[in-house]
Amino acid sequence: MTSRVPGVGPSAPPIRRASMVATPWRGFWRGLFDGMAGLFSRPTDAAPRQPWQVSAVRRRRTLLALVALSAVGATLLLSHVLPVYELNALRVGQIALFSLLFAWVAAGFFTALMGFWVQLRGDPHGLKYQDVLHHPLSADARTAIIMPICNEQVATVFAGLRATCESLAAAGGSRLFDLYVLSDTSDPTLRAAELAAWAELRTTLGGCGRVYYRWRQHRTKRKSGNVADFCRRWGRDYRYMVVLDADSVMTGDALVTLVKLMEAHPDAGIIQTAPQACGLSTIHARAQQFAGRVAGRLFTAGMQYWQLGESHYWGHNAIIRVEPFMKHCALAPLSGRGGLSGDILSHDFVEAALMRRAGYHVWLVHDLPGSYEQQPPNLLEELGRDRRWCQGNLQNARLITEPGLHGVHRAMLLTGALAYLSAPLWLGFVLLGGALWLFGGYAIFNEGKAVPLEMLGLWLSTFCMLAMPRILGVVTIVMKKEQHLYGGTGALTRSALLEGLLSVLQAPVRMVAHTMFVVVALTGLKLNWKSPPREAQDIGWRHAIQRFAPIMAVVATLVGIALAVEPGAALWLAPVALPLLFAVPLTVVTSRSDIGDRVKARHLLVTPEESWSPTVLRQAWAYASDAPPLPSWHDAVTDPWLFDVVRSAMGPRNTTWGVRGKARRRLVRGLMAAQDTERLSNADRMHLLSEPQSIVRLRDQLAANSHWGERAA
């Protein structure tokens, strides 16, 4: 631990207020009417179309043609092979769902296919970080690194920040970067720990970085509101800001390169990196980390191939041009009532669309090294995160008709919603197939009890489209001679098979869960969001049973009915029903870190970050493991060093006057009379951590009572 020096000073620099005003949304129906009337205005660029823009139009038309041809061909085959039933509505419904779902699968396949091409041959129109590596770093390109946090694992968060800042110092970029920790934490114990960790980090870095801490009393608009609060207070001081998540770690070279890219491309509003998942050891997390490294890299490169300068923004591990962001990307709430109204939850896609509407480009640099994040450690935590994402993406669909949005970003808002709406579509397709078995006989067999060649072709093509990204990912690694980073060619192949098997087993669970999330979002039920743990946590059997018992009971009932009425229907349902019936052991086993360690010992699901860990990750993990125990809220009053940190961090605020001051004085007198600080509510404790005079009075009263008690004894 670093030496504890008193008097770290105020936690934030002087405020230079600026406005960031949100424009009310036009609304879905009014926007649609405007569009039908021909009033849409596409983004207008003063300069003629750049070569990448011309190429992007051709690429996107090609993608749409390939997806349409694939879906039409598959639909015609299915229409030909399915017999006509008395209940023809079931047949028509299944064909319609199959057409939509096959188009969805085909879009993913062609995206991965072009990602494979880019990995091997490059993209002449993509944003290349190699072009700016030797550019000088402008002295006036001041950049803020901001990390919004809310009730996070304090040790892990500040360990990652320390490693990132030290890497930045080693890269020679400290003079241009300031770090802001923007806290929405509601737990007083965690807040006291955040203040202690901030002071330790500030002392540790010394002259190698300026580290600030800001806590919001009013937690409006969640993360987007936290970022907007920073922009209104200090945005005028910076040309750029790099947004990090609580689990983000970045190298100094990556941060400096992002600034150089922004300087070299003044028309870029957002540049997004492709963070690599790492740092957790459960089987679930290992599978996700491995999938991101193998198939995920193809999807990321493929998305950049189609999107180019109208790309995604994922809300973290990205750099943003502050001035246009403040001017154009403030988010107004969605009007109305229910789950799809109110504050925008999935803000990142919307901010990217607004930035592009303002005339700035949004780029994804898929191959920039040095950007890292963590995945949820188990399936339950992943589904908890997806619940919020589902509601946010469905909210965003209301903005598709907003005037001035680029067509690509309209498509992103639509595909974001379809990422979750596809779950009830898949479920409907499976249930309709079961109904066809029950009411129409053997739907997939011909009169000779054999599967028609057309049906086999459809099954094979669907399987290939789903499996090919993993296969191409393995081929890419082998062709680039990187297999030693994954344990060798044999271990890489076995790992890909294991990850594919886990994905197949977990897919029905995700399908049913996402269907429930869609229903919850559309019905307006209340959504409570809790940050996923940044450390691996084993799932207990009782907890898993409580979560999945209702689903398992419904599935068992449906399978029982199918076996009693038409056993063939049970065969149709089996690929979905069996993983759901075994959801509990699947969830428990894949959440175990010890089993994940044994898998790693066999060189399975290994990623390059484990085979050859970058210095920034090794340091972050070491700092987190060596972190001291967290202080409690009482330490903020009784520990002289932490008390001094808390008091000086507040700055010269005067909270002794007015209604608030009187209320705090009554609170302190009541506590002293009762000789019991335990009865303080969390809200009172949070207020005391923000009001210098109040916490000083409480400390003095506690000290006086302690001395009086000693004399009386």
C-alpha positions in Angstrom: 0.0 0.0 0.0 1.2 3.5 -0.7 2.0 5.9 2.2 -1.1 7.7 3.3 -0.5 11.5 3.0 -3.1 13.9 4.3 -4.7 16.7 2.4 -5.4 15.3 -1.0 -7.5 18.3 -1.8 -10.8 18.8 -3.6 -12.0 15.8 -5.6 -12.8 17.8 -8.8 -11.4 20.8 -10.7 -13.2 24.1 -10.9 -16.4 23.9 -12.8 -16.8 25.6 -16.2 -20.5 25.2 -16.9 -21.8 24.8 -20.4 -25.2 23.8 -21.8 -26.2 20.4 -23.2 -29.8 20.7 -24.2 -31.8 17.8 -25.5 -34.2 18.3 -28.5 -37.6 16.7 -28.0 -38.2 13.6 -30.2 -40.5 14.0 -33.2 -42.2 10.7 -32.3 -42.7 7.5 -34.2 -46.0 8.3 -35.9 -45.3 11.9 -36.6 -41.9 11.0 -38.0 -43.4 8.3 -40.1 -46.0 10.7 -41.5 -43.2 13.2 -42.3 -41.3 10.4 -44.1 -44.3 9.5 -46.1 -44.7 13.1 -47.0 -41.1 13.2 -48.2 -39.8 15.4 -45.5 -36.9 13.1 -44.4 -33.6 14.9 -44.7 -30.5 12.8 -45.0 -27.3 13.9 -43.4 -25.8 16.7 -45.6 -22.0 16.8 -45.9 -20.5 20.0 -47.3 -17.8 18.0 -49.2 -18.6 15.6 -52.1 -18.9 12.0 -51.3 -15.6 10.4 -50.2 -14.5 7.2 -51.8 -15.4 5.1 -48.8 -19.0 6.5 -49.0 -19.3 5.4 -52.6 -18.0 1.9 -51.7 -20.2 1.7 -48.7 -23.4 2.1 -50.8 -22.3 -0.7 -53.2 -21.4 -3.0 -50.3 -24.7 -2.5 -48.5 -26.7 -3.1 -51.6 -24.8 -6.3 -52.1 -25.5 -7.4 -48.6 -29.3 -6.7 -49.0 -29.3 -8.6 -52.3 -27.5 -11.6 -50.8 -29.8 -11.8 -47.8 -32.9 -11.3 -49.9 -31.9 -14.0 -52.4 -31.0 -16.5 -49.6 -34.3 -15.9 -47.8 -36.4 -16.1 -50.9 -34.7 -19.3 -52.0 -35.0 -21.0 -48.7 -38.7 -19.9 -48.4 -39.5 -21.3 -51.8 -37.9 -24.7 -50.8 -39.8 -24.8 -47.6 -43.1 -23.9 -49.3 -42.5 -26.7 -51.8 -41.7 -29.4 -49.2 -44.4 -28.6 -46.6 -47.7 -30.3 -47.4 -51.0 -28.5 -47.3 -52.9 -29.0 -44.0 -56.5 -28.5 -43.0 -55.2 -25.8 -40.7 -53.4 -23.9 -43.4 -52.9 -20.9 -41.2 -50.3 -22.9 -39.2 -48.4 -23.7 -42.4 -48.4 -20.1 -43.6 -47.3 -18.9 -40.2 -44.4 -21.2 -40.0 -43.3 -20.3 -43.5 -43.5 -16.6 -42.7 -41.5 -17.0 -39.5 -38.9 -19.2 -41.3 -38.4 -16.5 -44.0 -37.7 -13.8 -41.4 -35.5 -16.0 -39.3 -33.5 -17.3 -42.3 -32.9 -13.7 -43.4 -31.6 -12.9 -39.9 -29.2 -15.9 -39.9 -28.1 -15.1 -43.5 -27.2 -11.5 -42.5 -25.0 -12.8 -39.7 -23.4 -15.3 -42.0 -22.5 -12.8 -44.7 -21.2 -10.4 -42.1 -18.9 -13.0 -40.7 -17.9 -14.0 -44.3 -16.8 -10.5 -45.1 -15.1 -10.3 -41.7 -13.0 -13.3 -42.7 -12.1 -11.5 -46.0 -11.0 -8.4 -44.1 -9.0 -10.4 -41.6 -7.0 -11.9 -44.4 -6.9 -9.2 -47.1 -7.6 -5.9 -45.2 -10.0 -3.2 -46.2 -8.8 -0.2 -48.3 -11.6 2.0 -47.0 -11.4 1.2 -43.3 -9.8 3.4 -40.7 -6.3 2.2 -40.2 -4.6 2.9 -36.9 -1.2 2.0 -38.3 -1.3 5.2 -40.4 -1.1 7.5 -37.4 1.3 5.6 -35.1 4.2 8.0 -36.0 2.1 11.2 -36.0 3.1 13.7 -33.3 0.6 14.2 -30.5 -0.8 17.7 -30.5 -0.2 19.6 -27.3 -3.7 21.1 -27.3 -5.6 17.8 -27.8 -6.7 17.6 -24.2 -8.6 14.4 -23.4 -10.7 13.3 -20.4 -10.9 9.6 -19.5 -14.3 9.2 -17.8 -15.5 6.1 -16.0 -19.2 6.2 -14.9 -19.6 3.7 -12.0 -22.6 2.6 -9.8 -22.2 0.2 -6.9 -19.2 -1.6 -8.4 -16.4 -3.8 -7.1 -14.2 -0.9 -5.8 -10.9 -2.9 -5.8 -11.3 -4.2 -9.3 -12.4 -0.8 -10.7 -9.5 1.2 -9.3 -7.0 -1.6 -10.0 -7.9 -1.3 -13.7 -7.7 2.5 -13.6 -4.3 2.4 -11.9 -2.9 0.0 -14.5 -4.4 2.1 -17.3 -2.9 5.3 -16.0 0.5 3.8 -15.5 0.4 2.4 -19.0 -0.6 5.9 -20.3 2.4 7.4 -18.4 4.7 4.9 -20.0 3.3 5.8 -23.4 4.1 9.5 -22.7 0.5 10.7 -22.8 -0.1 11.7 -19.2 0.2 15.4 -19.9 -2.8 15.4 -22.2 -5.1 13.1 -20.2 -7.2 13.7 -17.1 -9.1 10.9 -15.4 -12.6 11.3 -13.9 -14.4 8.7 -11.9 -18.1 9.6 -12.1 -20.0 7.8 -9.3 -23.7 7.1 -9.1 -23.1 4.8 -6.1 -26.0 4.6 -3.6 -24.3 2.5 -0.9 -22.5 4.6 1.7 -20.0 1.9 2.5 -19.0 1.6 -1.2 -18.9 5.3 -1.5 -16.5 5.6 1.4 -14.4 2.9 -0.2 -14.4 4.7 -3.5 -13.1 7.9 -1.8 -10.4 5.9 -0.1 -9.4 4.2 -3.4 -9.5 7.5 -5.2 -7.2 9.1 -2.7 -4.8 6.1 -2.8 -4.7 6.2 -6.6 -4.1 10.0 -6.7 -1.2 9.6 -4.2 0.2 6.6 -6.1 0.2 8.3 -9.5 1.7 11.5 -8.1 2.7 13.7 -11.0 1.9 11.1 -13.6 -1.8 12.0 -13.8 -4.7 14.2 -12.7 -7.4 12.0 -11.1 -10.8 13.4 -10.1 -13.8 12.0 -8.4 -17.4 13.2 -8.7 -20.5 11.8 -7.0 -24.0 12.8 -8.1 -26.7 13.4 -5.6 -29.4 13.1 -8.2 -29.0 10.0 -10.4 -31.0 11.1 -13.4 -30.9 9.2 -16.7 -28.4 6.6 -15.4 -25.1 6.4 -17.3 -26.0 8.8 -20.1 -27.1 11.3 -17.5 -23.8 10.8 -15.6 -21.8 11.5 -18.8 -24.0 14.5 -19.6 -23.4 15.9 -16.1 -19.6 15.7 -16.7 -20.0 17.5 -20.1 -22.0 20.3 -18.6 -19.4 20.8 -15.8 -16.1 20.2 -17.5 -16.7 19.4 -21.2 -15.5 22.9 -22.3 -12.0 22.0 -21.0 -11.5 19.0 -23.3 -11.4 18.3 -27.1 -12.0 14.6 -26.6 -13.3 12.2 -24.0 -12.7 8.4 -23.7 -15.6 6.6 -22.1 -14.8 3.5 -20.1 -17.0 1.0 -18.3 -16.3 -0.1 -14.8 -14.6 -3.3 -16.1 -12.6 -1.5 -18.9 -8.8 -1.6 -19.1 -6.9 0.1 -21.9 -3.2 0.4 -22.7 -1.6 3.8 -23.0 -0.7 3.2 -26.6 -4.3 2.5 -27.5 -5.5 5.7 -25.8 -2.8 7.8 -27.5 -3.6 6.2 -30.9 -7.3 7.0 -30.5 -6.4 10.7 -30.0 -4.1 10.6 -33.0 -6.8 9.1 -35.1 -9.2 11.9 -34.0 -6.6 14.5 -34.9 -6.0 12.9 -38.3 -9.8 12.7 -39.1 -11.4 16.0 -38.0 -14.8 14.8 -39.4 -14.8 11.8 -37.0 -17.2 12.2 -34.1 -16.8 8.8 -32.5 -14.2 6.1 -32.9 -15.0 2.8 -31.3 -12.5 0.1 -30.4 -13.3 -3.6 -30.3 -12.6 -4.5 -26.7 -11.5 -8.1 -26.0 -13.2 -9.9 -23.1 -10.8 -11.4 -20.5 -10.2 -11.8 -16.8 -12.7 -14.4 -15.6 -12.3 -18.1 -15.2 -15.7 -19.7 -15.1 -16.6 -22.0 -18.0 -19.4 -19.5 -19.0 -17.0 -16.6 -19.1 -14.2 -18.6 -20.8 -16.6 -19.7 -23.5 -17.7 -16.1 -24.1 -14.1 -14.9 -24.1 -13.1 -17.6 -26.6 -16.1 -16.9 -28.8 -15.2 -13.2 -29.0 -11.7 -14.0 -30.0 -12.6 -16.6 -32.6 -15.9 -15.8 -34.3 -16.5 -12.4 -32.7 -13.5 -10.9 -34.4 -15.1 -11.9 -37.8 -18.4 -10.3 -36.9 -16.7 -7.1 -35.7 -14.6 -6.8 -38.9 -17.6 -7.7 -41.0 -19.8 -5.0 -39.4 -17.0 -2.4 -40.1 -16.9 -3.7 -43.7 -20.6 -2.9 -44.3 -20.8 0.2 -42.1 -17.5 2.1 -42.6 -18.1 5.7 -41.3 -21.6 5.0 -40.2 -20.7 2.5 -37.6 -21.7 1.3 -34.1 -20.9 3.0 -30.8 -21.1 0.5 -27.8 -20.9 3.1 -25.0 -17.4 2.3 -23.7 -13.8 1.9 -24.8 -14.4 4.6 -27.4 -13.3 8.2 -28.0 -15.7 11.0 -28.6 -15.3 14.5 -29.9 -16.8 16.5 -27.0 -18.1 19.7 -28.7 -20.4 18.1 -31.2 -21.4 15.5 -28.7 -22.6 18.2 -26.3 -24.3 20.1 -29.1 -26.1 17.3 -30.8 -26.2 14.1 -28.6 -28.2 15.1 -25.5 -31.0 12.6 -25.0 -34.6 13.7 -24.3 -36.9 11.2 -22.6 -39.4 9.3 -24.7 -43.0 10.5 -24.3 -45.8 8.3 -23.1 -46.3 5.6 -20.5 -45.1 2.0 -20.1 -41.8 0.2 -20.5 -40.9 1.8 -23.8 -41.1 5.4 -22.6 -39.1 7.5 -20.2 -35.3 7.9 -20.1 -33.4 6.1 -22.9 -31.7 3.0 -21.5 -29.5 1.9 -24.4 -28.1 5.3 -25.2 -25.1 4.4 -27.3 -26.8 3.5 -30.6 -28.9 6.7 -30.3 -25.9 8.9 -29.6 -24.1 7.4 -32.7 -27.1 8.1 -34.8 -27.3 11.7 -33.6 -23.6 12.2 -34.1 -23.9 11.0 -37.7 -27.0 13.2 -38.3 -24.9 16.2 -37.2 -22.5 15.4 -40.1 -19.8 13.6 -38.2 -18.7 10.1 -38.9 -18.7 7.1 -36.5 -15.9 4.6 -37.1 -15.1 1.2 -35.7 -11.4 0.3 -35.5 -11.7 -3.5 -35.1 -8.0 -4.3 -35.0 -6.6 -1.7 -32.5 -4.9 -3.7 -29.8 -5.0 -2.8 -26.1 -8.7 -2.5 -25.4 -10.2 -4.9 -22.8 -13.4 -5.6 -20.9 -15.1 -8.4 -18.9 -18.1 -10.5 -19.6 -20.7 -11.6 -17.0 -19.3 -14.6 -15.1 -22.3 -16.8 -15.4 -25.5 -17.3 -17.4 -27.8 -15.7 -14.8 -25.8 -12.5 -14.7 -25.7 -12.4 -18.5 -29.5 -12.7 -18.6 -29.8 -10.0 -16.0 -27.8 -7.7 -18.2 -29.8 -8.7 -21.3 -33.0 -7.7 -19.6 -32.0 -4.1 -19.5 -30.5 -4.2 -23.0 -33.7 -5.7 -24.3 -35.9 -2.9 -23.0 -33.4 -0.3 -24.2 -33.2 -1.7 -27.7 -37.0 -2.0 -28.0 -37.2 1.6 -26.8 -34.8 2.7 -29.6 -37.1 1.2 -32.2 -39.4 4.1 -31.5 -36.7 6.5 -32.9 -36.4 4.7 -36.3 -38.5 7.4 -38.1 -36.8 10.4 -36.5 -36.0 13.0 -39.2 -32.5 13.3 -40.5 -31.1 9.9 -39.3 -28.9 8.1 -41.7 -30.4 4.9 -43.2 -27.6 2.8 -41.7 -28.4 4.0 -38.2 -32.1 3.4 -38.8 -31.1 -0.1 -39.7 -29.0 -0.4 -36.5 -31.9 0.7 -34.4 -34.1 -1.9 -36.1 -31.5 -4.8 -35.8 -30.9 -3.9 -32.2 -34.6 -4.5 -31.5 -34.6 -7.6 -33.7 -31.8 -9.0 -31.7 -34.3 -9.6 -28.9 -37.6 -9.8 -30.9 -36.0 -12.7 -32.8 -36.3 -14.8 -29.6 -40.1 -14.9 -29.6 -40.0 -15.4 -33.3 -37.8 -18.5 -32.9 -40.1 -19.7 -30.1 -43.1 -19.2 -32.2 -41.5 -21.1 -35.1 -40.7 -24.1 -32.8 -44.3 -24.1 -31.3 -45.9 -23.8 -34.7 -43.8 -26.8 -35.9 -45.0 -28.8 -32.9 -48.6 -27.8 -33.7 -48.1 -29.0 -37.3 -46.9 -32.3 -36.0 -49.9 -32.6 -33.7 -52.6 -31.5 -36.2 -51.0 -32.5 -39.5 -49.0 -35.6 -39.0 -45.3 -36.1 -39.8 -44.6 -32.6 -41.3 -41.0 -33.3 -42.2 -41.3 -36.8 -43.6 -42.7 -37.8 -47.0 -45.0 -40.7 -47.6 -42.1 -43.1 -47.5 -41.2 -41.9 -44.0 -38.0 -40.4 -45.4 -36.8 -36.8 -45.1 -37.2 -35.0 -48.4 -34.0 -33.8 -50.0 -35.3 -30.2 -49.9 -35.7 -30.4 -46.2 -32.3 -31.8 -45.7 -30.9 -29.0 -47.8 -32.6 -26.4 -45.7 -31.3 -28.0 -42.5 -27.8 -28.3 -43.9 -27.7 -24.7 -45.2 -29.0 -23.3 -41.8 -26.5 -25.4 -39.9 -23.7 -24.2 -42.2 -24.7 -20.6 -41.8 -24.7 -20.9 -38.0 -21.5 -23.0 -37.7 -19.4 -21.4 -40.5 -18.4 -18.2 -38.5 -16.7 -20.5 -35.9 -15.0 -22.6 -38.6 -13.8 -19.5 -40.4 -12.6 -18.0 -37.2 -10.4 -21.1 -36.5 -9.2 -21.0 -40.1 -8.3 -17.3 -39.7 -6.2 -18.0 -36.6 -4.4 -20.9 -38.3 -3.7 -18.9 -41.4 -2.3 -16.1 -39.3 -0.2 -18.6 -37.4 -1.7 -17.6 -34.1 -2.8 -21.0 -32.9 0.0 -21.2 -30.3 -1.8 -18.4 -28.4 -4.8 -20.8 -28.1 -2.9 -23.8 -26.9 -2.0 -25.2 -30.3 -4.1 -26.3 -33.3 -5.5 -29.4 -31.6 -6.5 -27.4 -28.5 -8.0 -24.6 -30.7 -10.1 -27.1 -32.6 -11.4 -28.9 -29.4 -12.1 -25.5 -27.8 -14.1 -24.4 -30.8 -16.2 -27.6 -30.6 -16.7 -27.2 -26.8 -17.7 -23.6 -27.2 -20.1 -24.5 -30.0 -21.7 -27.2 -27.8 -22.1 -24.8 -24.9 -23.7 -22.3 -27.3 -26.2 -24.9 -28.6 -27.1 -25.9 -25.0 -27.5 -22.3 -23.8 -29.4 -21.0 -26.9 -32.9 -22.4 -25.9 -32.4 -20.8 -22.4 -31.5 -17.5 -23.9 -34.5 -17.8 -26.3 -37.0 -18.3 -23.6 -35.5 -15.7 -21.3 -35.3 -13.1 -24.1 -39.0 -13.8 -24.9 -39.9 -13.1 -21.4 -37.9 -9.9 -21.4 -39.7 -8.7 -24.6 -43.1 -9.4 -22.9 -42.0 -7.5 -19.8 -40.8 -4.6 -21.8 -43.9 -4.4 -23.9 -46.2 -4.6 -20.9 -44.5 -1.9 -19.0 -43.6 -3.9 -15.9 -40.9 -2.2 -13.7 -37.3 -3.0 -14.5 -34.7 -3.0 -11.8 -31.1 -3.0 -13.0 -28.2 -4.2 -10.9 -24.6 -4.0 -12.2 -23.2 -7.5 -12.9 -20.5 -8.6 -10.6 -16.9 -8.0 -11.9 -15.7 -11.1 -10.1 -16.6 -14.7 -10.7 -19.4 -16.0 -8.4 -20.6 -19.6 -8.3 -24.3 -20.1 -8.7 -25.9 -22.3 -6.0 -28.3 -25.1 -6.8 -31.2 -23.5 -4.9 -30.8 -20.2 -6.7 -30.7 -21.8 -10.1 -33.8 -24.0 -9.3 -35.7 -20.9 -8.2 -34.9 -19.1 -11.4 -35.6 -22.0 -13.8 -38.2 -24.2 -12.1 -41.3 -22.4 -13.7 -39.8 -22.7 -17.2 -38.8 -26.4 -16.6 -42.4 -27.2 -15.4 -43.9 -25.6 -18.5 -41.5 -27.5 -20.8 -42.1 -30.8 -19.1 -45.8 -30.3 -19.4 -45.6 -29.6 -23.1 -43.3 -32.5 -23.8 -45.7 -34.8 -21.8 -48.7 -33.6 -23.9 -46.7 -34.2 -27.1 -45.7 -37.7 -26.1 -49.3 -38.6 -25.2 -50.9 -37.2 -28.4 -48.2 -37.5 -31.1 -44.7 -38.8 -30.1 -43.3 -37.3 -33.3 -44.0 -33.8 -32.0 -41.8 -34.5 -29.0 -39.0 -35.3 -31.4 -39.4 -31.9 -33.0 -39.4 -30.2 -29.6 -36.4 -32.2 -28.2 -33.5 -29.9 -29.4 -35.2 -27.0 -27.5 -36.8 -28.9 -24.6 -33.8 -31.0 -23.4 -31.5 -28.0 -22.8 -34.4 -26.3 -20.9 -35.0 -29.3 -18.8 -31.3 -29.4 -17.9 -31.0 -25.6 -17.5 -30.3 -25.9 -13.7 -27.2 -28.1 -13.9 -26.0 -26.3 -17.0 -26.1 -23.0 -15.2 -24.5 -24.3 -12.0 -21.7 -26.1 -13.7 -20.8 -23.3 -16.1 -20.6 -20.9 -13.2 -17.9 -22.8 -11.3 -14.4 -21.2 -11.4 -12.7 -24.5 -10.2 -14.1 -26.4 -13.2 -13.0 -23.5 -15.4 -9.5 -23.8 -14.0 -9.5 -27.5 -14.8 -10.6 -26.7 -18.4 -7.8 -24.2 -18.7 -5.3 -26.8 -17.4 -6.3 -29.0 -20.4 -5.5 -26.0 -22.7 -9.2 -25.6 -23.6 -11.0 -22.2 -24.1 -7.7 -20.4 -23.7 -7.3 -16.9 -25.2 -4.2 -14.9 -26.1 -4.7 -12.7 -23.0 -4.0 -15.8 -20.9 -1.2 -17.3 -23.1 0.6 -14.0 -23.3 -0.9 -11.5 -20.9 -0.2 -7.8 -21.8 1.5 -5.8 -19.0 -1.6 -3.7 -18.4 -3.7 -6.7 -17.6 -1.1 -8.4 -15.5 -0.8 -5.2 -13.4 -4.6 -4.8 -13.1 -5.1 -8.3 -11.9 -2.2 -8.0 -9.5 -3.4 -4.7 -8.0 -6.9 -6.2 -7.6 -5.6 -9.3 -5.8 -3.3 -7.2 -3.5 -6.0 -4.6 -2.6 -6.5 -4.1 1.1 -9.8 -4.7 2.8 -12.4 -2.1 2.0 -13.1 0.6 4.7 -16.5 0.9 6.2 -18.7 4.0 6.5 -17.8 4.4 10.1 -14.1 4.6 9.1 -15.0 7.8 7.3 -15.7 9.3 10.7 -13.3 7.5 13.0 -10.2 7.0 10.8 -8.2 10.3 10.7 -6.8 9.7 7.3 -10.1 8.7 5.6 -11.9 11.5 7.5 -9.4 14.0 6.1 -9.9 12.6 2.6 -13.7 12.8 2.8 -13.7 16.3 4.2 -11.1 17.8 1.8 -12.7 16.0 -1.2 -15.9 18.0 -0.6 -14.2 21.3 -1.2 -15.2 24.6 0.4 -18.9 23.9 0.5 -20.9 25.6 3.2 -23.9 23.4 4.3 -24.6 24.9 7.7 -27.3 27.4 6.7 -30.9 27.0 5.6 -33.3 24.1 6.0 -30.6 21.6 5.1 -28.2 22.8 7.8 -30.9 22.8 10.5 -32.0 19.3 9.5 -28.4 18.0 9.8 -27.8 19.7 13.1 -31.0 18.0 14.5 -29.8 14.7 13.1 -26.4 14.9 14.7 -27.9 16.0 18.1 -30.3 13.1 17.9 -27.5 10.6 17.2 -25.5 11.9 20.1 -28.4 11.8 22.5 -29.2 8.2 21.5 -25.5 7.3 21.4 -26.3 5.2 18.3 -25.0 5.9 14.8 -26.3 2.6 13.6 -29.8 4.0 13.2 -28.6 6.3 10.4 -30.3 5.5 7.1 -28.3 5.0 4.0 -29.6 8.4 2.7 -28.4 10.2 5.8 -25.0 8.5 5.6 -24.7 9.5 1.9 -25.6 13.1 2.8 -23.0 13.2 5.6 -20.3 12.1 3.1 -21.2 15.1 1.0 -21.5 17.9 3.6 -18.2 19.0 5.2 -19.7 20.8 8.2 -22.1 18.0 9.1 -19.4 15.3 9.1 -17.1 17.5 11.1 -19.8 18.1 13.7 -20.5 14.4 13.9 -16.8 13.5 14.3 -16.4 16.2 17.0 -19.4 15.1 18.9 -18.3 11.5 18.8 -14.8 12.5 20.0 -16.3 14.6 22.8 -18.6 11.9 24.0 -15.7 9.4 23.9 -13.5 11.7 26.1 -16.5 12.3 28.5 -17.0 8.5 28.7 -13.3 7.9 29.5 -13.3 10.6 32.3 -16.5 9.2 33.8 -14.9 5.8 33.9 
